[in-house]
Amino acid sequence: MTPTQQLRGFVQKLSPENQKLLRALRRAMRARVPGANELVYDNYNFLVIAYCPTEKTTDSYCSLGANANGVTLFFGYNGARLDDPGGLLEGTGASNRFVRLERADALARPEIEALLAQAIALSKPPAQKKGALVIRSISAKQRPRR
């Protein structure tokens, strides 16, 4: 099975509404960072797609996490360093912050675009010309996604 086919199967575990939302957000992210790799983790809690200039998770700009409750934009390794004048970021961890995404056009909001721009600027390695889809892990046990 190709990575694209595997990802399609992972997405199909979500409710139809969350499938549609995740697909739209993924298209928007691919347009925003076309050189980034998509690192996919079908974990216990979330289906995660990390956007990264390398294949090293700690270099990721951000990630989309989908579960039964919807889709969230995570800023995992630099989230606490981001300037957030709009007060959108949630979370109190040492590094991770997140924004819940209710609509497909949420990434186009100026406040979220500014957070993405900062996260990309904080990344050390430059993005490639064309990113790859890489399936990194699949958890045998998962919470229901619908």
Backbone bond lengths (Angstrom), bond angles and torsions (degrees), N, CA, C in turn:
res aa  C-N    CA-C-N  psi(-1)  N-CA   C-N-CA  omega(-1)  CA-C   N-CA-C  phi
1 M - - - 1.440 - - 1.536 108.74 -
2 T 1.311 117.44 137.17 1.463 121.27 178.93 1.534 109.68 -76.94
3 P 1.331 116.80 160.87 1.471 118.79 175.70 1.531 112.56 -57.48
4 T 1.319 117.57 -37.80 1.465 120.81 178.76 1.520 110.89 -63.00
5 Q 1.322 117.25 -42.33 1.467 121.19 178.19 1.527 110.59 -65.89
6 Q 1.315 116.65 -40.65 1.465 119.94 178.35 1.524 110.68 -62.63
7 L 1.328 116.50 -46.62 1.464 120.04 179.76 1.522 110.50 -61.30
8 R 1.311 117.64 -41.33 1.470 121.15 177.94 1.530 109.96 -57.17
9 G 1.327 117.77 -42.61 1.463 121.67 177.79 1.517 112.63 -64.55
10 F 1.330 116.95 -39.54 1.462 120.52 178.24 1.526 110.56 -63.39
11 V 1.341 116.23 -44.38 1.469 121.51 -178.45 1.522 110.43 -64.41
12 Q 1.319 117.72 -35.07 1.461 121.37 -178.27 1.524 112.93 -66.31
13 K 1.302 118.61 -13.76 1.465 121.74 175.75 1.533 111.70 -73.42
14 L 1.330 116.48 -18.65 1.465 121.78 -179.02 1.521 111.01 -80.21
15 S 1.320 116.74 163.85 1.461 121.02 174.30 1.528 108.23 -63.36
16 P 1.337 118.28 155.46 1.473 119.63 179.30 1.533 113.43 -54.34
17 E 1.329 117.69 -38.97 1.459 120.68 179.52 1.527 111.46 -64.41
18 N 1.335 116.10 -44.13 1.461 119.48 -179.31 1.527 111.65 -72.92
19 Q 1.329 117.73 -29.47 1.468 120.48 173.74 1.522 109.62 -60.82
20 K 1.321 115.44 -49.08 1.460 121.15 -178.31 1.532 110.43 -61.94
21 L 1.330 116.71 -44.39 1.459 121.42 179.96 1.529 110.88 -62.94
22 L 1.321 117.60 -47.91 1.460 120.65 -178.85 1.525 110.83 -62.95
23 R 1.309 117.63 -42.75 1.481 119.92 179.24 1.525 110.99 -60.75
24 A 1.327 117.35 -43.15 1.462 121.22 -179.76 1.533 110.84 -66.40
25 L 1.318 116.99 -42.16 1.458 120.58 179.16 1.528 110.94 -67.11
26 R 1.314 116.69 -37.14 1.470 120.26 177.21 1.527 110.31 -64.01
27 R 1.322 117.69 -43.24 1.474 120.20 176.82 1.526 110.38 -59.07
28 A 1.326 116.51 -43.57 1.463 120.77 179.87 1.528 111.13 -63.88
29 M 1.321 117.68 -41.03 1.461 120.98 178.93 1.524 110.88 -67.38
30 R 1.325 117.61 -40.28 1.475 120.43 178.03 1.524 110.11 -61.77
31 A 1.326 117.55 -38.00 1.459 121.02 177.22 1.526 110.73 -69.32
32 R 1.328 116.82 -37.32 1.473 122.14 -177.52 1.517 112.23 -71.08
33 V 1.341 117.24 -41.53 1.474 122.32 -178.52 1.535 109.71 -131.12
34 P 1.338 117.58 69.92 1.469 120.38 -174.57 1.529 114.02 -62.68
35 G 1.325 118.29 -23.92 1.456 120.62 179.93 1.514 114.52 -87.24
36 A 1.314 116.75 -4.56 1.469 120.13 -177.67 1.518 111.21 -78.90
37 N 1.316 115.22 145.25 1.458 120.87 170.09 1.518 108.25 -77.70
38 E 1.319 116.38 148.74 1.459 121.71 172.55 1.533 106.48 -105.54
39 L 1.312 116.24 111.18 1.460 121.98 179.23 1.523 107.29 -98.76
40 V 1.325 116.57 119.29 1.473 121.57 -172.47 1.517 110.42 -106.28
41 Y 1.332 114.17 131.41 1.455 123.01 177.36 1.525 107.58 -128.33
42 D 1.317 117.11 113.93 1.466 121.02 176.30 1.528 105.83 -96.04
43 N 1.325 115.64 81.58 1.457 122.94 -171.50 1.519 113.51 -87.59
44 Y 1.317 115.24 -177.37 1.457 122.06 178.74 1.525 111.61 -62.29
45 N 1.334 117.74 -47.37 1.461 121.81 -175.89 1.523 114.56 -91.75
46 F 1.317 118.17 -35.90 1.456 122.63 -171.11 1.528 112.00 -138.94
47 L 1.317 114.82 154.73 1.452 122.27 159.87 1.522 103.71 -91.21
48 V 1.318 118.06 119.53 1.455 122.32 -174.64 1.522 109.73 -117.94
49 I 1.332 115.31 134.36 1.462 121.67 172.27 1.523 106.09 -122.29
50 A 1.337 115.96 108.38 1.464 121.67 -179.74 1.525 109.00 -93.15
51 Y 1.323 116.17 138.37 1.463 122.53 179.28 1.515 107.86 -105.01
52 C 1.345 115.01 119.23 1.447 120.69 -165.14 1.536 111.11 -145.16
53 P 1.338 118.35 138.91 1.463 120.10 177.77 1.526 113.19 -74.65
54 T 1.331 117.13 -13.53 1.472 122.84 178.53 1.526 107.41 -127.39
55 E 1.310 116.97 -168.02 1.466 120.38 172.85 1.531 110.33 -103.31
56 K 1.303 116.70 19.51 1.459 123.18 178.87 1.531 108.38 -103.80
57 T 1.303 117.10 116.40 1.460 122.61 -174.75 1.522 112.79 -54.60
58 T 1.309 117.81 -37.51 1.467 120.58 -177.62 1.528 112.45 -67.22
59 D 1.333 118.40 -12.16 1.463 121.89 176.28 1.530 112.21 -90.28
60 S 1.335 117.51 1.41 1.469 119.95 -172.95 1.524 112.40 -66.26
61 Y 1.337 114.55 145.25 1.461 122.21 174.96 1.527 108.90 -74.34
62 C 1.340 113.96 -48.33 1.455 121.22 -174.99 1.518 107.55 -168.16
63 S 1.323 116.28 177.74 1.465 119.98 176.30 1.518 109.53 -149.22
64 L 1.326 113.95 155.09 1.459 121.63 172.18 1.517 106.47 -101.36
65 G 1.319 117.03 129.68 1.453 121.92 177.77 1.518 109.28 -120.81
66 A 1.332 116.86 124.92 1.467 120.71 -178.37 1.518 109.93 -119.61
67 N 1.329 114.72 138.29 1.460 121.36 173.17 1.524 107.76 -148.48
68 A 1.311 117.63 -164.95 1.466 120.87 -177.39 1.532 112.54 -64.26
69 N 1.328 117.54 -21.48 1.460 121.47 -177.63 1.522 114.28 -89.01
70 G 1.323 118.36 -5.67 1.455 121.00 -179.64 1.509 112.31 129.39
71 V 1.334 115.12 -154.21 1.460 121.66 -177.45 1.527 108.72 -123.54
72 T 1.326 114.99 137.88 1.452 122.53 -178.25 1.521 108.97 -125.33
73 L 1.333 116.21 142.46 1.454 122.47 173.37 1.522 107.04 -97.83
74 F 1.329 115.84 117.51 1.462 121.38 -178.10 1.522 110.21 -105.11
75 F 1.330 116.14 137.61 1.454 123.34 170.60 1.522 104.79 -112.94
76 G 1.323 116.12 86.95 1.452 121.58 -166.78 1.502 117.42 -74.74
77 Y 1.309 118.71 -42.74 1.457 118.84 -171.84 1.525 113.30 -105.94
78 N 1.323 117.24 -18.00 1.457 120.63 179.02 1.523 112.58 -124.10
79 G 1.310 117.32 8.77 1.459 120.64 -174.42 1.509 114.83 -56.53
80 A 1.328 117.13 -40.84 1.463 120.56 -178.76 1.519 111.99 -71.41
81 R 1.327 117.34 -15.90 1.471 121.71 -179.25 1.531 112.57 -90.61
82 L 1.329 117.36 -7.84 1.459 120.27 -175.90 1.520 112.06 -78.36
83 D 1.322 115.14 138.60 1.461 121.53 173.76 1.528 106.56 -78.96
84 D 1.327 117.07 126.40 1.465 121.86 -174.06 1.529 110.93 -129.65
85 P 1.342 117.73 70.70 1.464 119.25 -177.54 1.525 113.44 -64.09
86 G 1.338 117.62 -24.23 1.463 120.87 179.04 1.515 113.40 -82.05
87 G 1.327 117.60 -7.03 1.457 121.55 179.24 1.521 114.06 64.09
88 L 1.332 117.36 33.26 1.470 121.14 -178.99 1.511 113.73 -81.76
89 L 1.327 117.05 -31.77 1.460 120.64 -172.37 1.524 111.96 -70.23
90 E 1.321 114.53 135.69 1.459 121.88 175.19 1.522 107.92 -112.56
91 G 1.309 115.66 162.82 1.452 121.40 177.58 1.510 111.67 108.78
92 T 1.318 114.88 151.49 1.463 120.64 -177.92 1.520 112.21 -131.06
93 G 1.324 117.21 12.74 1.461 120.80 -179.26 1.519 112.15 -67.54
94 A 1.319 115.77 172.86 1.457 121.34 -178.65 1.524 111.88 -62.64
95 S 1.338 118.19 -31.91 1.463 119.50 -178.15 1.526 113.96 -136.51
96 N 1.311 119.03 -31.94 1.462 122.37 -172.59 1.525 112.63 -80.13
97 R 1.324 115.01 138.00 1.460 122.91 170.67 1.520 106.66 -138.12
98 F 1.326 116.98 160.55 1.455 119.87 -177.00 1.510 112.05 -151.20
99 V 1.342 114.10 161.74 1.461 123.08 176.21 1.523 106.65 -134.36
100 R 1.309 117.31 127.71 1.460 120.81 175.94 1.532 108.42 -77.98
101 L 1.321 116.09 133.89 1.466 121.71 -177.14 1.522 109.48 -109.21
102 E 1.298 116.18 113.43 1.465 121.75 -176.89 1.523 113.07 -90.53
103 R 1.340 115.76 -25.29 1.462 120.13 -173.66 1.525 110.34 -133.03
104 A 1.318 115.39 157.09 1.455 121.32 -178.64 1.523 112.88 -66.05
105 D 1.323 117.84 -28.53 1.465 120.35 -178.44 1.536 112.78 -89.65
106 A 1.315 117.64 9.23 1.468 121.16 -177.13 1.526 112.77 -61.05
107 L 1.328 117.84 -34.89 1.461 120.33 -178.32 1.523 112.28 -66.60
108 A 1.325 117.53 -18.54 1.467 121.71 179.59 1.529 112.47 -84.13
109 R 1.321 117.25 -8.88 1.474 119.62 177.56 1.530 108.90 -62.11
110 P 1.329 118.30 136.01 1.472 120.38 -177.67 1.529 113.78 -55.52
111 E 1.344 117.01 -37.49 1.470 119.47 -179.15 1.526 111.71 -66.43
112 I 1.322 116.49 -39.39 1.464 120.01 179.38 1.515 110.14 -74.82
113 E 1.316 117.45 -38.53 1.462 121.13 175.61 1.528 110.39 -58.64
114 A 1.330 117.14 -40.21 1.469 121.30 178.56 1.532 111.16 -65.02
115 L 1.335 117.32 -39.65 1.468 120.56 176.98 1.529 110.74 -64.15
116 L 1.329 116.69 -43.53 1.468 120.79 178.04 1.528 111.03 -61.80
117 A 1.325 116.82 -43.90 1.466 120.87 179.88 1.531 110.88 -60.50
118 Q 1.329 116.28 -41.83 1.468 120.15 177.83 1.528 111.28 -63.86
119 A 1.329 116.44 -45.21 1.467 120.71 -178.88 1.522 110.78 -61.46
120 I 1.316 116.78 -40.63 1.464 120.81 178.71 1.526 109.98 -66.92
121 A 1.331 117.29 -41.61 1.461 121.41 179.84 1.530 112.19 -64.26
122 L 1.325 117.81 -30.29 1.465 121.80 179.46 1.525 112.67 -76.55
123 S 1.315 116.93 -13.10 1.459 121.00 -178.87 1.526 109.53 -74.23
124 K 1.317 116.07 138.27 1.461 120.47 -178.34 1.528 112.94 -79.83
125 P 1.319 119.63 -56.18 1.466 117.75 -177.41 1.524 111.57 -78.84
126 P 1.332 117.11 144.93 1.467 119.35 177.23 1.529 111.00 -74.67
127 A 1.315 115.57 155.07 1.467 120.59 176.97 1.521 109.59 -71.46
128 Q 1.320 115.18 155.80 1.455 121.53 177.43 1.528 108.88 -79.92
129 K 1.320 115.97 -179.97 1.458 119.53 176.99 1.517 111.84 -73.62
130 K 1.329 116.62 -36.38 1.464 120.77 179.71 1.517 108.44 -141.95
131 G 1.302 116.24 123.63 1.450 120.71 -179.03 1.525 112.09 -80.51
132 A 1.323 115.43 162.27 1.457 122.44 179.43 1.523 109.88 -114.64
133 L 1.320 115.79 156.47 1.463 122.51 173.61 1.521 106.68 -97.04
134 V 1.335 115.93 120.00 1.459 121.40 -174.98 1.522 109.10 -126.07
135 I 1.331 117.24 120.81 1.468 121.71 175.36 1.523 106.74 -84.35
136 R 1.333 116.44 114.96 1.459 120.49 -175.13 1.518 113.00 -94.51
137 S 1.337 118.05 -41.17 1.466 118.90 179.50 1.521 110.68 -157.47
138 I 1.316 113.95 151.82 1.459 122.06 177.05 1.525 106.42 -132.74
139 S 1.316 116.43 117.13 1.454 121.13 179.43 1.521 110.31 -79.26
140 A 1.320 116.15 132.64 1.469 120.23 179.47 1.520 111.23 -67.42
141 K 1.321 116.88 -30.72 1.463 121.61 -178.69 1.523 107.89 -114.13
142 Q 1.343 116.57 128.96 1.459 120.95 -177.68 1.515 110.74 -139.87
143 R 1.323 114.99 149.98 1.461 120.04 172.70 1.517 108.39 -71.94
144 P 1.338 117.55 154.12 1.465 119.38 176.57 1.521 111.03 -58.23
145 R 1.313 116.11 139.79 1.467 121.46 -176.43 1.526 112.64 -100.57
146 R 1.318 117.26 -0.76 1.471 120.21 -179.97 1.501 110.33 -113.94
